[in-house]
């Protein structure tokens, strides 16, 4: 059975007794050691510490569990300071009461009350003030721990919230990709169905395979790069049935095996090449896809022909907007993306770090 970590002791609600016991055992050992030189014996030092321990605990817990969470953490600094000073005054009085109503009678064996101070009163009052200062010191030991716990929990919650937001955004973007991909493909099938083409059944089977991958194999954050390459091949095979004069060049090279990438990362680019390139050209259209991997760097380049009269729109389609945002969320500063028209062709260039 392994020992609990510092993080578990600090944050686990079930271990509150353990962390409080550790703190007060360490505090008691410190006080006994500190008082040992002035006491007649180690027993006297332990006795003094035990008598004042409840007051020390009360003083510290009021600061840690009332003043700090309700005033200091909420930035009510003036109220915190005033209440701290008031509580310190009350604790000072209680310290005198405990010393002269409990400790002194036990030590002297006489019934000495708060009003009947023993001899050497000035010395005893100075000693009591020193004990009160020590009580503040003990409480101050707990304050950094308490503040660190608040800071740690706040940072953890902020990171968790950011993670949940990121996952939510990615899920939404993937949900948008699926119908976008399906809509384009169904349009293709609709055209064949109208023509009553014999290719329609085969295309339906290909579509079923593509949808199976999109719906069931893309649930994780990362998928094998090989699967994404096969998806590109399958999608292009499905699209080629529509174009008799389409010239397609595919090149996949380098360290492809065992590489992982975000799912559906390249499909929107390929979709756009067909939607805005091949489908709008009267002349012989062409598409070139090149994907290479060298160590942990992936370079994806896709070029498709454009009609000479192509006029770029002010914005980009849903697929391009989605993929741009997904890259920003998933790869942050680990990718470079550039795309746009160049005279008679459209170029997409993506470089990213794989895992």
N, C-alpha and C positions, 0 to 999 in steps of 0.2 A: 504494500500500500504506500503510495507516494505521498510526500508531505505537501500540504497546500502551498500554492505560490503566494507571493505578496499581493498580487492582483486579486486572487480569490479571497484572501483574508480581508482585504480592504473593501471589497464590493459585495461579497456574498452575504445576503441577509441572514442566512443560516449560521454564519460564523461570527455574528456580532458579539456573542459571549466570549469567544476565543480572543478576538482582537482587544476587547476591553480588559479581559483578564491579563493578557500580555502587557498592555500599557500600565496597568496598576501594579503588577508584580515588578516591572522594571522601575516604576516610580518609587515603590516601597523600598526596593534594594538601594536606590540612589539616596533616599532620605535617611535610611538607617546608616549607610556609609558616611553621609555628611554629618549626622548627629553623633556618630560613635566617638569622635574626639572630645566632645563636650560632655558626654554622658559618663556616668561612673562605670557602666558596663554595657555590653552589647544588648543585654535584656532591657536596660533603661532606654536605649536608643530605639529598640523595636517597640517598646511600650508607648513611647511618645509618638512614634509614627502611627501606630494603630489607633491611638486616641484621636488624632487629628485627621486620619484618613477619611472618615465620613464627611467632614467639613470640606476637605480638599476636593472630594468627589462632587459634592453638591455645588461648590463654587465653579468647578470646571464645567459640569454638565449644563448649568444655567447659561454659561457663556457659549458653549458649543452647540446646544440644541434649542436655545431660545433667542439669544441676542444675535448670533451670527446668521442663522437662516432667516429670521424674521426682520432683521434690520440691516446688517452689514451686507449680506448677499443681495438684498433688494435696494441697495445703494441709499439707505436712510442713515447717512453717516452721523448727522447731528443727534438723532434719537439714540443711535448706538452708543455714541460717546457718553451722553448724559446718563443713559441707563447703566452703562458699564461703571461709571463713577458712583452712581447710587448703589449698585449692587456691591461694589468694592467697599463702600462705607458700611453697609449692612454686614458684609463678611468680616470686616475688621472688628465690629462689635461682637459678632459671634465667636471670633477667634479669642477675644478677651474672656468671653463667658466660658468657653471650653477650657481655656488655660487655668482660670482661677476658680471655676466651679467643678472641674473634673480632674485635671492633671495635678494641680497643687494639693488638693485633699488626698489624692491617691499617694502622692510622693511623701507628704508630711505625716500622713496618718491622722490628721486633724480635720475637723469640719470647717473648712475655710470657704466663705462665700464670696460672691463678686464684690460686695461692699467692704469686706474685711481683707484687704490686700496684706500679704505678709511683708516682712521687712525687705529692705532693698527694693522698694517699689519702682524707682526709676530704672534700675537694672532690669527688672522683670518686664516693665513696659517696653523698654528697648528690645528685649528678647522677643516679646509678643509681636512687635512691629516687624522684626526680622522674620518671624514665623509667617506673618501675613504676606510679606514680600515673597517668601518662598512659595506660598499658596498661589500667588499670581504667576510665579515662574512655572509651576506645574501646569496651570491652565494654559499658559502660552506654549508649552510643549505640544499640547493637543491641537492648538489653533492651526499651525501649518498642515498637520495631517488632515484636519477637517476641510480646510480650504483646498488642499490638493485633491481630496476626494470629490468635492464639488466641481473643480476644474476638470478632472478626469472624466467624470460622468457626463459633463456638458460636452466635452470633446467627443466622447464615444457616441453620445446621442446625435450630435451634429454629423458625424461620419456615417452613422446608420441611416439618418434621414437623407443624406446625400446619396448613399448607395441605393436606398429604396426609390428615390426620385430618378436616378440613372436607370435602374432596372425597369421602372414604369415607362420612362421615355422610350427605352429600347424595345420594350414589348409593344408599345403603341406603333412605333415605326415598322416593326416586323409585321404587325397586323395590317398596316397599310400596304406593305410590299406584296403580301399574299393576294389580296383582291386585285391589285394593279397588274400583277403577273397573270392572274387568271383571266382578267378582263381582256387583255391583249390576245391571249391564246385562244379564248373562246371566239373572239372576232375572226381569227384565222379559220377555225373550224366551221364557223357559220358560213363563211365564203365557200368552203368546200361542200358543205351540206346543200347549199343552194344549187351548186353545179352538179350535185349528186355524184361526186367523185368517188371512185373506188378506193381512194387513199384515206377516206374519212375514218373507217374502222381502225386502221393501223395508227392513224394520228390520235384517235381516242385512247388507244392503249399507251402510246407514248406520253400523252397528257396525264393519264392515270399514274404512270411512273414518276413523272415530274412532281405531281401534286403529293404523292406519297412521300417523296423526299422533303418537299417544302413543309408539309404539315407534321411529319413525324420524326424526321431526322435533323431538324433545325431548331430543336427546343433548347439545346445547350448554348452557352455563350460562344463556344468555339467548336468547329467541325474540322475534320481532316481536309487539307487542301486538295487531295485527290478527289474527294467527293464533289467539291466545287468545280473542279475541272470537268468531271464527268457530267455535271449539271449543264455546263456551258455546251459541251458536245451534244447532249440530248436536246437541249433547247434549239440549237442551230439546226440539228437534223429535222426537228419539227417544223422550223421556219422555212427550211430549204424547199419543202414540198410546194410552197407558194410561188417560188421564183425559179423559172427555167434558166434564166440567163445570169444568175447570181454567181459571182466568183468569190470564194471564201478561202482564206488562208489561216490555218491554225498552227501555232507553234508553242509547245509547252516544254520547257527544258530546265535543267539545273537540279538542285537538291529539293525535289518536290516531296519525296517520301517523308513521312513522320512530321510534316509541318502542319500547324493548326492556324486557322483563320476564322474570322467572324462569318457566320452563315449568310448566304445570299449577298455576298459582297460585290461580286462582279456582274451578276445577272442584270441589274438595272442598266449598266452601260451597254450590254449586248442588246437588251430590249430597245434602247434608244437608237442603236445603230440600224436596226431594222425599221423602227417606226418612223424615224426622221431621215433615214438614208435610203435604204433599199426600196421602201414602199412608196417613196415620193419621186423616184428617178425614172425617167423614160428611157434613158440610155442604159447600157449594161452596168449594173451596180456591182460594187465589190466591198468586201469587209476583210480586214486583217486583224487578227488577235494574236498577241505575243505575250506570253507569261514566262518569266524566268526567275529562278531563285538561286541566290548565291549566299551560302551560309544562312544568316538570319534576315537578309534583305530580299524582299520580293518586288519585282518590277513588272507592272502590268501596263501594256500599251495596246490600245485599240484604235484603229483608223477605219473610217468608212467614207465612201464617196458621197459627195453632195451634188445636187443639181446646181448648175451654174447660176440659176436664178434664186438660189436659197437666200432667204432673208432671216437672220437670227431674231428671235423674239426677245423682249426685254427681260423676261424671267426664264426659269428652267422648269421642266416638267416635274410632276410629283416624284417620279423615280429618282431623278437627279437630286432633288432637294432632300429626299430621304437618305440617300446614300451619303451625301455630304454631311448631314447632321449625324448619322450613325458613325462615320469615320471620326468626327470631332469628339463624340462621346466615348467611343471604344479605343481609339488609338491616339487621341489628343495630339501631343507633339511628336508622335512616332510615325507620322505619315506626311506625304506631300501629294497633293492632288491638283491637276490642271486639266481643264477641258475647254473646248471651244472650236469654232470654225476657222479653217485656214484655206482661203480661196476655194478650191474644189474638193476639199476633204474636211472631215471633222476628226479631231484628235482628242483622245482621253489618255492621260498619263498619270499613273498612280504608283507611288513608291511607299512601302511600309515595312515595318519591322515585324517579323513573324515570331512564333514561339514553337 
